[in-house]
Amino acid sequence: MAGLVLDQVRKSFGRTEVLRGIDLDVAPGEMVVVVGASGCGKSTLLRLVAGLEQPSSGRIMLDGEDITARDPAARDIAMVFQHYALYPHMSVFDNMAYGLKVRRLPRAEIAARVEEAAQMLHISPLLGRKPRELSGGQRQRVAIGRAVVRKPRLFLFDEPLSSLDARLRTSMRAEIKRLQRRLGVTSLYVTHDQHEAMSLGDRILVLNEGRPAQLGPPMEIYARPADTAVAELIGDPPMNLLPGWLDANGRVRLETGDTGHGRPVLVGIRPEDVAGGHPDGDGLVLRFTPDTVEPMGAEVLLVGRLDTGAAFSVRTLPASFALGSRLDFHCPAQRLHLFDPGSGQRIGPAGPVAR
């Protein structure tokens, strides 16, 4: 099976190592989304695949061919940028057709490809307009259409929706996913937005300080984050991470000043996995005092502290909450995540929990 393969790709700028050994295998027709905090190396990774930068070491393969040192124009890759990069003096048609004209394709084939892409993207009525006459969403559709008409072996998306408002981002995410599925083109998509990553990716590659922290299907990464960096990045709001310890019987306790006897751990609890009251069976009781309430539409986010003193947040249904008054919540044992406090690596799901 071919597709896109990165084999121990590294990149340094002077003494600064930006990418530290990236292995990635993107199957033909698959969409892999690269996500991570600012400065993690995700845009550099995309530029290496595009040929805009050269790796310090490692190989990049596309459909079984080594393209590591190949000129960008000879890679048969189409890239969609954040800022559209449309020619302001050209019509929409000419912007979309420009790359095909450079390749000297017949006029009839150019017109057919542009019209086909315009229909797919619902921009046929805009072909005679100039970019200044278009909205942000329309300009992004044109930029995507310009990539589509080339019928490339690989799509690269460099945060293409980050300059759009929230409503447009949601609709364009659906458009990109529908289009990529229809065309079946292998795709690498870079974003800092976890919602885009979760909704678009067949798999997600999480980068942390230039290293691959985790690669897998979106819900697998959400349900079983490999380390605390992934746990804090994937999920909205981020996972609560609390100091605790495992006793000799494998029971989990939260740290209350006395660390107790056992193995120190970080206990991960997602704000949406918390329920009101006391657990029927095994579960961790959380005595919580909220000091702010943030409306989130159908739910609210409570932010405050546990009686252990640790900062904590709860995502729950709206109700009358008395700020400054203690509330009792709990988290089922099977919803807890345990991490090593030194390395941050996942230990596994928790077992029985002491109240």
C-alpha positions in Angstrom: 0.0 0.0 0.0 1.4 3.4 -1.0 0.2 6.8 0.2 2.4 9.3 2.1 5.2 7.9 4.3 7.5 9.9 6.6 10.5 7.9 7.8 12.3 9.4 10.8 12.0 13.0 9.5 14.0 15.5 11.5 14.4 19.3 11.0 16.7 21.7 12.7 17.1 25.4 12.2 20.6 26.1 13.4 20.9 24.5 16.9 17.1 24.4 17.3 15.6 21.0 16.6 12.0 21.6 15.5 11.0 18.1 14.4 12.6 15.1 16.3 12.0 11.9 14.3 8.6 11.8 12.8 7.3 8.5 11.5 3.9 8.7 9.7 2.1 6.4 7.2 -1.0 8.0 5.6 -3.0 5.5 3.6 -4.3 6.3 0.1 -7.4 8.4 0.4 -7.0 9.0 4.2 -7.2 12.3 5.9 -4.7 12.7 8.8 -4.9 15.9 10.8 -1.8 17.2 12.6 -2.6 19.1 15.8 -0.6 20.6 18.6 0.3 23.7 20.5 1.9 26.7 18.8 5.6 26.0 18.1 5.2 22.2 18.1 6.4 21.9 14.5 3.2 21.1 12.7 3.5 23.8 10.0 7.2 22.9 9.5 6.1 19.3 8.9 3.7 20.5 6.2 6.4 22.6 4.5 8.7 19.6 4.4 6.1 17.5 2.7 5.4 20.3 0.2 9.1 20.7 -0.5 9.2 24.3 0.7 11.9 23.2 3.3 14.3 20.3 3.2 14.5 17.9 6.2 17.8 17.6 8.1 17.5 13.9 7.9 14.9 11.2 7.1 12.8 10.4 4.0 9.5 11.5 2.5 7.8 9.0 0.2 4.7 9.5 -1.9 3.0 6.6 -3.6 6.2 4.6 -3.3 8.5 7.3 -4.7 11.1 9.1 -2.7 10.3 12.9 -3.0 12.6 14.1 -0.2 14.7 16.2 -2.5 12.3 16.7 -5.4 11.4 20.2 -6.5 8.0 21.3 -5.1 6.5 21.8 -8.6 7.3 18.2 -9.5 5.7 16.6 -6.4 2.1 16.6 -7.7 0.9 18.1 -4.5 -1.7 20.8 -4.0 -1.6 23.1 -1.0 -4.4 25.2 0.5 -3.2 28.1 2.7 -4.7 30.0 5.5 -4.7 33.3 3.6 -6.1 32.1 0.3 -3.2 33.5 -1.9 -5.6 34.5 -4.7 -4.5 36.8 -7.5 -6.5 40.0 -6.9 -6.5 41.1 -10.6 -7.8 37.7 -11.9 -11.3 36.4 -12.0 -12.3 33.4 -10.0 -12.2 31.3 -13.2 -8.7 32.5 -14.0 -7.5 31.9 -10.4 -8.7 28.4 -10.5 -7.4 27.8 -14.0 -4.0 29.4 -13.6 -2.0 26.3 -12.6 -3.6 24.3 -15.5 -2.6 27.0 -18.0 0.9 26.9 -16.8 0.9 23.2 -17.5 -0.4 24.0 -21.0 -3.5 21.8 -20.7 -6.0 22.2 -23.6 -8.6 25.0 -23.1 -11.5 22.7 -23.2 -10.1 20.5 -20.5 -9.3 23.5 -18.3 -12.8 24.8 -18.7 -14.3 21.4 -17.9 -12.1 20.9 -14.8 -12.9 24.4 -13.4 -16.6 24.0 -14.0 -16.6 20.6 -12.3 -14.8 21.9 -9.2 -17.0 25.0 -9.1 -20.1 22.9 -9.1 -18.7 20.7 -6.3 -18.0 23.8 -4.2 -21.2 25.7 -5.2 -19.3 28.7 -6.7 -20.3 28.4 -10.3 -22.1 31.8 -10.2 -18.9 33.4 -8.9 -16.6 32.4 -11.8 -16.7 35.9 -13.4 -16.0 37.9 -10.2 -12.8 39.2 -8.7 -11.6 38.1 -5.2 -12.4 41.5 -3.7 -16.1 40.9 -4.5 -16.2 37.7 -2.5 -16.8 36.9 1.2 -14.1 35.1 3.2 -15.9 31.8 2.9 -16.3 32.2 -0.9 -12.6 33.1 -1.2 -11.6 29.9 0.7 -13.8 27.9 -1.6 -12.0 29.3 -4.6 -8.6 28.5 -3.0 -9.8 24.9 -2.4 -11.2 24.8 -6.0 -7.8 25.9 -7.3 -6.3 22.8 -5.6 -9.0 20.5 -6.7 -8.7 21.2 -10.4 -5.1 20.0 -10.4 -6.2 16.5 -9.4 -3.1 16.0 -7.3 -1.8 12.9 -5.6 -1.8 14.7 -2.2 -3.7 17.6 -0.6 -2.0 19.7 2.1 -4.1 22.0 4.2 -2.3 24.7 6.3 -4.9 26.0 8.8 -7.2 27.0 6.0 -10.2 28.0 8.2 -8.4 29.9 10.9 -9.3 33.4 9.5 -13.0 32.6 9.2 -15.7 33.3 11.8 -17.0 30.4 13.9 -20.2 29.8 11.9 -18.3 29.7 8.6 -15.6 27.4 10.1 -18.3 24.9 11.0 -19.9 24.9 7.5 -16.5 24.8 5.7 -15.4 21.9 7.9 -18.3 19.9 6.5 -17.6 21.1 3.0 -13.9 20.0 3.2 -14.8 16.6 4.7 -17.5 15.9 2.0 -15.1 17.0 -0.8 -12.2 15.0 0.4 -14.3 11.8 0.8 -15.7 12.3 -2.7 -12.4 12.9 -4.3 -10.5 10.2 -2.3 -7.3 12.2 -2.3 -4.7 11.4 0.4 -4.6 14.5 2.7 -2.6 16.0 5.4 -4.3 18.8 7.4 -2.6 21.1 9.9 -4.6 22.9 12.6 -4.4 24.3 16.1 -8.2 23.8 16.5 -9.1 20.5 18.2 -12.7 20.7 17.0 -11.4 20.7 13.4 -9.1 17.8 14.2 -11.8 15.7 15.8 -14.4 16.4 13.0 -12.1 16.1 10.0 -9.5 13.5 10.7 -9.7 9.7 9.9 -6.7 9.8 12.3 -5.1 12.5 14.4 -1.4 13.0 14.9 -0.7 15.0 18.1 2.7 16.7 18.1 4.3 17.8 21.3 7.6 19.8 21.1 8.5 18.3 17.8 7.8 14.7 18.8 4.8 12.5 17.9 2.8 12.2 21.2 0.0 10.0 19.8 -1.5 8.9 16.5 -4.9 7.3 16.2 -8.6 7.7 15.5 -10.2 10.9 17.1 -12.3 9.1 19.7 -9.5 6.7 20.6 -7.3 9.8 21.4 -10.1 11.4 23.3 -10.9 8.2 25.3 -7.3 7.1 26.0 -4.8 10.0 25.7 -1.3 8.7 25.7 0.0 11.4 28.1 -0.9 14.6 29.9 0.0 16.8 26.9 -2.6 15.0 24.8 -5.1 14.9 27.6 -4.9 18.7 28.0 -5.0 19.4 24.2 -7.9 17.1 23.2 -11.1 17.9 25.0 -13.1 21.1 25.6 -12.6 22.3 28.3 -9.3 20.5 29.0 -9.0 17.5 31.3 -8.6 18.2 35.0 -5.3 16.8 36.3 -5.1 16.2 40.0 -2.3 15.0 42.2 -3.1 11.7 43.9 -1.8 8.3 44.7 -2.4 4.5 44.4 -2.4 2.5 47.6 -1.2 -1.1 48.0 -4.7 -2.3 47.0 -4.8 -0.3 43.8 -7.2 2.2 45.2 -7.0 5.8 44.0 -7.0 8.7 46.4 -6.6 12.4 45.8 -3.8 14.2 47.5 -4.9 16.3 50.5 -1.6 17.4 51.8 -0.6 14.0 53.2 0.5 12.0 50.2 -0.2 8.8 52.0 1.6 5.5 51.2 1.7 4.2 47.7 2.5 5.3 44.1 2.1 9.0 43.2 -0.1 9.5 40.2 -1.9 12.3 38.3 -5.6 11.6 38.2 -7.3 12.8 35.0 -11.0 13.7 35.1 -12.8 15.2 32.1 -15.2 18.0 33.1 -18.0 16.3 31.2 -17.5 13.0 33.0 -18.6 14.5 36.4 -22.1 13.8 37.7 -24.0 15.2 40.7 -24.3 13.5 44.0 -22.6 10.4 45.3 -21.7 7.3 43.3 -23.8 4.1 43.6 -20.7 1.9 43.3 -17.0 2.6 42.8 -16.4 6.3 42.1 -14.4 9.2 43.2 -16.3 11.7 45.4 -15.5 15.3 44.6 -16.4 18.0 47.1 -16.4 21.1 44.9 -16.8 24.9 45.5 -17.5 26.8 42.3 -16.6 30.5 42.0 -17.5 31.2 38.4 -20.2 30.0 36.0 -19.6 30.2 32.3 -22.7 29.6 30.0 -21.9 27.2 27.1 -25.3 27.0 25.4 -27.0 23.8 26.5 -24.5 23.4 29.3 -22.6 25.5 31.8 -19.0 25.3 32.9 -18.4 25.6 36.6 -14.9 26.7 37.6 -13.7 26.5 41.2 -11.7 24.3 43.6 -12.0 20.9 45.3 -11.8 20.7 49.1 -8.2 19.4 48.5 -7.4 22.9 47.2 -6.9 21.8 43.6 -8.4 23.8 40.7 -11.3 22.0 39.0 -13.9 22.5 36.4 -17.2 20.8 35.8 -19.3 20.8 32.6 -22.9 20.1 33.4 -26.5 21.0 32.7 -27.7 24.5 33.7 -29.1 24.7 37.2 -29.2 27.2 40.2 -25.7 27.0 41.6 -24.8 29.0 44.6 -21.3 30.4 44.1 -19.1 29.8 47.1 -21.2 27.0 48.4 -19.9 23.4 48.4 -21.4 20.9 45.9 -21.0 17.2 45.8 -20.1 15.6 42.5 -18.5 12.3 41.6 -16.7 10.6 38.7 -17.2 6.9 37.9 -14.1 4.8 38.3 -14.2 3.7 34.7 -14.0 7.4 33.6 -10.8 8.1 35.5 -7.4 8.4 33.7 -4.1 7.8 35.5 -0.8 9.3 34.5 2.8 9.1 35.8 3.5 12.5 37.4 7.2 12.4 36.3 6.9 11.5 32.6 3.3 12.4 32.1 2.7 9.0 30.3 -0.6 7.2 30.7 -0.6 4.4 33.3 -4.1 3.2 32.5 -7.7 3.4 33.7 -8.2 3.4 37.4 -9.5 0.5 39.4 -11.7 0.7 42.5 -11.7 4.1 44.1 -11.6 4.9 47.8 -14.1 7.5 48.9 
